[in-house]
């Protein structure tokens, strides 16, 4: 591969490599056990979903993550606006006939030649790269030009519009939170962050008003008995799964609730199955791994002397951590159900590929700080 593409050699953050490796290993083992019944029901093959995750998520994710780990980060900064533009085009393509595909009445996928891809997962990464590049280029003396704030809001408004029509408010929430953290960390005027927070709150109220079922999710979160066979059912079954695990769990692969009792067991609710099988100790260990991920990502960002690399490391770290703890919080009844998958765990090739690319970039940045 050309040296114009490859970055200089350096040692990656081995603690981060170990942490991600352990999370991936746990995710594959748990998914393999949880998905057997669903796989057999769908295709007659007990390993259908596991094979799909390995062949269309894990393997391409490792390949693309390795390329992201080796590439020159200066090129990534140059490509960031074009990568976001390409992602936004893909976001529009999900509405086109014969290209876009639906699941549960939501148009979020591009389906071609038997394969499907969810552009909103890619949006999480390309938006972080774009925002980091934009903030770094607009910064002078530690401050962002005031007139650039309007451009930032316009990009956010476009993303909001596309995600609204895809009925994907959970992804929108993750992006807004990560954007707010990155924007504030770029030493922008404090009123910019306050205004963005207020605008996000107003936007959320509008989205809720336009789709009342989102109000129902919050009300059922407060009182699951309001919808005992719908959202309330998933909340209660999830808590039963977590409680059934006790201290040490019932054993890997021994979950009882995975056999049709828990909705979305291989995707959104997979943490509850993991908690049932490994108990409090296993759940605490997984939470600890995500906290270690946050620590190493924060250290990598702090050590970087380049503004773009610093903001990119911070953005990728916050994206993974915010999504992780929103998912876990929803599954144990601390937050309303959102439909956000658990990074590196939930079934979904698109999400896993993009997450591994993000890890590759983060490890690449760590090489620049260790020399």
Order of alpha helices (4+ residues) and beta strands (2+ residues): alpha-alpha-alpha-alpha-alpha-beta-beta-beta-alpha-beta-beta-alpha-alpha-alpha-alpha-alpha-alpha-alpha-alpha
